[in-house]
Amino acid sequence: MSDKNTGKLASMDIPYNNRELSWMDFNYRVLEEAFEKENPVLERLKFLAITASNLDEFFMVRVAGVMDEMHDGRKNPDVSGLTPKQLFKKLSVKVHDFWKKQYSCLNRSIMPVLNKNGLMFISIDDLDEKQKAFIDDYFHKMVFPVLTPLAVDTSRPFPLLANKSLNIAVRLRSEDESVFAVVQVPSLLPRFIEVPQSDEKDKTRKFIMLEDIIMDKLDVLFELYKIEKFCPFRVIRDSDLEIDEDVDNLLVEIQRSIKKRKRGKPVRLELIKHCDEELKHFLVESFDVEEDEIYESTGPLDLTFFSKFGGLDGCDKLRFAPIVPVNPPADFYGYDDCFKAIREKDRLVHHPYESFDAVLNFVKQAASDSNVLAIKQTLYRVSGNSPIIAALIKAAENGKQVTVLVELKARFDEENNIQWAKKLEKAGCHVIYGLTGLKTHCKICLVVRKEEDTIRRYLHMGTGNYNDITARFYTDIGLFTCKEEYGEDASSLFNVLTGYSLPPEYNKFIVAPKGMRTFFEQAIIKETENAKNGLPSGITVKVNSLVDPSIINLLYKASQAGVKVTMIVRGICCLVPGLKGISDNITIYSIVGQLLEHSRIFKFENAGDPIIFMGSADWMPRNLDRRVELVFPIEDPDIKKRAFKILEIMLSDTVNMRIQKPDTTYHMVDRRGKKVVNSQLEFSKRAQKQQKAAIKNNINSEEVGKPIGTPQLPK
């Protein structure tokens, strides 16, 4: 099982909430947003779809890992004190409860509101003659040609069905015996189809599910048999890759492992409730699953399709008003040369409130600038049509030395990254596939530029991926600098990644796995000592996950010494706050809102001279010990002040913020007597205000060149 909690502590040495159970608590928080009546109904459907997608991946990796350990007979408890068998039992209870709540949310909470707003899912029986004719035509033209009924009998074994695929099991009657067949619902066709209105006065838009159409037409597929029963089903498989990195060609090994993923052991079987008993028995036997691995639904399987339905045309009033990035950001307004802007001072961009184009322009300008000699960049997850990749290819074609570390082991992005790696190599880029035994997760781009009689290094470092798509709804922060000490560190880091250099003593960078754990542990210990000595102390941290037992133990000790520890942990949190005499001074918050919180920020009071860092690492064993991660200090006084303000605004949120109680449950923060603050909308307003101020300050300046991009001021 990947990312075991193998910290330095034996089980039960410290209060520790199990990682998997904590993750389920996080998904419950997302589900609460689907229940939230104040959210627009299509956004509620999107939140529901996110919980379903999250749950699929959770089973494919984490639950599958627990099951493997259980089947291997492992009986040693983890840090939380649970054996694999005990954990699986708790997870099964929790996930089945969650499953029921998902469908309760859909059927009782969301669907009535959809209907009131003129959007309705209907069944075959609800169709009038005109609509039936439309569906009949659609089936024969679009659906029937791609269907492949698969008989299951002594000569034709049960087919290997793809992970996450939606299928229909059919029980047929042939003379005196029952026979079975499977029909896969085509994944390339739309899952929902809008049917035409028969009455022009009826403004309700009506939709029907693809599987309902197929089930209504099964007799066309099985003309020689009597159809007795049918049932939609879906299977989730173990999809965690086991990669042998001690091979001559890592790319080939990963491609081989990806093929094995499709044949992974089933870990969850989904059925429609009240499925025919013979069909259910047929499926259970075919997939070899236990009763607690079966999940029965009271609505359509695979709720992830509601993500696309949430983007339905003509329904903007049923969604959040979009957060439109300002472009260019205030820090780059008035500059047609981003290198000139960075030479003047460090620049910070806060996505998606400020456009990711600032990062794209940095790479694009480097690709076409005749003075740029080299570009070095790490890529973990990129979009399907990545402008970053296009710029790097152009740079290589322009004769620049381009080195790209493409992390092939980025889970579920392996195939995408393999394709990009091949295209980059074909264009003449030098491509590195990562280090043996480590994932390269750091986010950094180094541009080496010739200027007069010197060489200057320009950097972008961030908390998130170089992905122009996720940058629209992930909150991340990026820093641009050309300070010499940062440049030296960047060159040293890339020498470690691409060659045989020993990890150096960095000037500014904090790099995992050789030094980051020590840095954070020492920083927490220092705050603890400051508190004991009566000096100003405090720790404020924002991460996606808090799992590492050693870090948690040190935070407990800091709390006991009187250090005020305030943390915003979006997802997994294994620390238990508010325990008397243990964690009284620790407060854990979680922000779940319109955007996905993704930035990592670390602030230490440092005896009255606060220091602040940002980067790619969470406080998990994998980040600190088994990945190449980068955390960097914010030192420019203006940017440092802005970074402190970012934390302050997030901690003032009264709309998206939940607080964790000592029993590990989460509750919305108490709004009574407080100003209503949605930190995500507040950041958007601030970005607009700062850009307007930049425009006003620069409009009459003779020194200002054309802005990078056309200013876009959201309404």
Buried (B, 14 or more C-beta within 10 A) or exposed (E): BEBEBEBEBEBEEBBBBBBBBBBBBBBBBBBBBBBBEEBBBBBBBBBBBBBBBBBBBBBBBBBBBBBBBBEEEBEEBBBBBBBBBBBBBBBBEBBBEBBBBBBBBBEEBBBEBBEEBEBBBBEBEEBEEEBEEBBBEBBEEBBEEEBEBBBBEEEEEBBEBBBBBBBBBBBBEEEEEBBBBBBBBBEEBBBBBBBEBEEEEEEEBBBBBBBBBBBBBBEBBBEEBEBBBBBBBBBBBBBBBEBEBEEEEBBEBBBBBBEEBEEBBBBBBBBBEEBBEBBBEBBBEBBEBEEBBBBBBBBBBBBBBBBBBBEBEEBEEBBBEEBBBBBBBBBBBBBBBBBEBBEEBBBBBBBBBBBBBBBBBBBBBBBEBEEBBBBBBBBBBBBEEBBBBBBBBBBBEBEBBBBBBBBBBBBBBBEBBBEBBEBBBEBBBBBBBBBEEBBBBBBBBBBBBEEEEEEBBBBBBBBBBBBBBBBBBBBBBBBBBBBEEBBBBBBBBBBBBBEEEEBBEBEBBBBBBEBBBEBBBEBBBBBBBBBEEEBEBBBBBBBBBBBBBBBBBBBBBBBBBBBBBBBBBBBBBBBBBBBEEBBBBBBBBBBBBBBBBBBBBBBBBBBEEBBBBBBBBBBBBBBBBBBBBBBBBBBBEEBBEBBBEBBEBBBBBBBBBBBBEBEBEBEBBEEEEEEEBBBBBBBBEBBBEBBBEBBEEBEEEEEBEEBBBEBBEBE
